Amino acid sequence: MPKRNYVLVCGGTGCESSKADQIFRNLKIACTEQGITDEVQVVKTGCFGFCEQGPIVKVLPDETFYVKVTPEDAEEIITEHLVKGRKVSRLEYDTKGSTKNAKVDDIQFYQKQFRIVLRNCGVIDPENIDEYIARDGYAAVEKVLFEMSPDDVIQELKKAQLRGRGGAGFPTWLKWSFTKDVEESEKYVVCNADEGDPGAYMDRSTLEGDPHSILEAMTIAGRTCGASRGYIYIRAEYPLAIKRLKIAMQQAREYGLLGDNILGSDFSFDIEIRLGAGAFVCGEETALLASIEGERGMPRPRPPFPAVKGVWNKPTVINNVETWANIPVIILKGGDWFSKIGTEDSKGTKVFALTGKISNSGLVEVPMGTTLREIIYDIGGGIANGKKFKAVQTGGPSGGVITADYLDTPIDYGTLTSLGSMMGSGGMIIMDEDDCIVDVTKFYLGFSVEESCGKCSPCRIGGRSLYNILDRITKGEGEMADIGKMKDIGLAMKKASLCGLGQTAPNPILSTLNYFEDEYLAHIKDKRCPAGTCKELISFHILADKCIGCTACARKCPTGAITGERRQVHRIDPDLCIKCGVCLETCKFDAVFVR
Amino acid sequence: MISASEHKVDHLMESLKPGHEPDETALFPVIDDIITSYHGQGGALIPVLQTIQNMLGYLPENSLRYVSKAMKIPFSEVTGVVSFYSFFSTQPRGTYLIRVCMGTACYVRGGNEVLEAITRELGIRVGETSDDHQFSLEVGRCFGACGLAPVVMVNDTVHQRVKPSKVRELIAQYQQAAAEKMEAAL
């Protein structure tokens, strides 16, 4: 029986950390108290993507979109909206000054999005297999089992021109056909859910919001390539995704959709979860396979490629979460349908995690070929706090920056690479005028150095050398020769490193040297940090005409460096100041400034 | 995740003494059960170690030596795996494990300043545990809560949009909880 209303509560990690679970329970309690449980169903869904405004509660069918909800608001939503029919206007999302009664379609954040991967996130209860089935779930596996040959499946993927979403963009059909064509009785299917790229969380949200889609896709690959076992390698840092995957696997087994003789066919397939143990390099496919085998996660030279020799030296299809999530849709709607979306070079959609200095952080899924300007300004609402856009970083520690001059570039795999960055897993970190490019680049190198497994020397030694040079530059100890040195080391690493980590680790430097050489020169020649970030090159001061002597900064200062009588102008002792910035953050009168 | 029989685990947990390695007569039977539960699965070393660490909070040396012997894997290989993965710790951790996210989104929104403030407040550096065994400090590589940056995780609780000026309050909240626990125990 369909209900009169559905109340959807976001159950993604972001909203859960803001007490979404308590909101969910309070909503249910309120429904019981009002005696409307027969008419209203409260559902905990996956991530809505609009994390900036969380926790989010959505009411169907009127599509009311409540934001920043607290557990205390739950009762009011039920008694006012669902019993009396009056929306709780103070909680409704305010669409830029217009009327408050916003429907989801009116919200600019969602208008340019096109959801394939995130089709079920924020729509269904991920812990209920029936809801997935009601949205055509497991229909694709049925079609593959009874209506399609393995070659048909490969053909469909070839028509779709789907490319791997983990970063490198390798054609998925080709990967599958390599494994399919090897004569071997034992083969494996692996889902790479070791999402380690800092600033990217689409895989986590997909697993939390729609775990069955991954299980279904892996089963399809198993049937197509002749594998009967699968592994999901997932980060231990994602406890909620792990829990929902386990529930999904259990339900799928009960429904005969996983295990022996799936849907009564002669095909058997099952999946095992393996938890990562905190090593970024395990996102590299050969390192991931070593980790599944219980060893240190060190990459192996390729070839042989995993498609031919993977886990336990057996042919292995390995794809990333986002790639998997596309598969059931391609099977059901066809490769021709899929290939109409996107650009010549890249088909379909891409999920981006929009973070950093952006007004609306969150997860967005857009057709390939959408411009950066549309993503950052139309969907993301522009730069937070009225600051000036400086650059967007894509591709994580393997990528580079893109400046304002290129905001109108339609993004796909090819265009990002030609701009000196890369697609990577889809992290998009927005930087404003307060971010120092040299400092952020040092941050990325620090990451790559720490996560280098140490097996090959170009990465182990080259990365460390690059980091040391950057560190000197940010301390005002750089020399002009450093720029040439960094380019030389970087190029050597790109050519000689064993795996993607070392080959791409210099990219942040090479890319920023290209677009922001001035900023490097300011640090090296003038010993100045234009953004006011690098500690050794800045000092904190108080403006006499703005300070009213409220003593707030002096009370917060951890080293007692700020002195001054009440209602008198304060001053900072440069010898005691540790440049922590607490005074800048505390002052309500903009009296603290950085030089 | 604990696959050993419950009474053996209870016995082990009761026998634990702070500052000492677990008692071997209580520990080894539990490890045996854990290893048996992964019997027949390839690459079981990492899941076995994860299960032990989840139970004890760290991997004491005697547990590693026993795993090596029971699984017939050289001790050097076991410690190689343990030292490679940042999840594993051979040192006991404090009651509250504070992990400051150092993903890019948190970094550009001031994660580093938050880390510095916590370091100052607790007087310990990253990787260390406070003398009273209450707090351990670590950095994390992106918890995937980038929309709420900067983020600090204390055990399983995510604290969002943390500011350096709010750190003192945050720590005090846990110090108070710890003190109350102590009082209740006395």
Interface residues (C-beta under 8 A of the other chain):
Chain A: T13 G14 E16 S17 S18 C51 E52 G54 E195 G196 D197 P198 G199 A200 Y201 R204 S205 A236 E237 Y238 P239 E272 R274 L275 G276 A277 G278 A279 F280 S291 I292 E293 G294 E295 R296 G297 W312 A353 T355 G356 K357 S361 G362 Q393 G396 G427 I429 M431 D435 V440 F443 Y444 F447 E451 C453 K556 P558 C580 G581 V582 E585 T586
Chain B: Q41 G42 G43 A44 L45 I46 P47 L49 Q50 E77 G80 V81 F84 Y85 S86 F87 F88 M102 G103 T104 A105 Y107 V108 R109 G110 E113 E116 A117 R120 G140 R141 C142 F143 G144 A145 C146 G147 L148 A149 D156 T157 V158 H159 Q160 K163 P164 S165
